[in-house]
Amino acid sequence: QVQLVESGGGLVQPGESLRLSCAASGFTFSGYVMSWYRQAPGKERELVALITAAGGDTNYADSVKGRFTISRDNAKNTVYLQMNNVKPADTAVYYCNARRFINNFWGQGTQVTVSS
């Protein structure tokens, strides 16, 4: 059974940091491209960051470049999103995604709220 379980969300103030984790099980994690998406109220889901299967390449949305870092630990079947200098515009539900060929798996999401 495929599972992607996100954790680490919560309420933070602007300028603070937060680290999201996504624990994967039920598939060969090391063979999958892993991504973080987010969806704010009334908006479409958007790609935040992506990391290739071996972890050698990453890609970021322009809005988070220089502030967010995606990483993965294939030994722990976990992908992370380090969020620094967060802004109110980062408020959204953050989703973990695993993709390989026609396989496309989603987690249930974790809420991140940035507010003073």
PyMOL commands that set and color helices and strands:
alter all, ss='L'
color gray80, all
select helices_A, chain A and resi 29-31+88-90
alter helices_A, ss='H'
color red, helices_A
select strands_A, chain A and resi 3-7+10-12+18-25+33-39+46-51+58-60+68-73+78-83+92-100+103-106+110-114
alter strands_A, ss='S'
color yellow, strands_A
deselect
rebuild
show_as cartoon
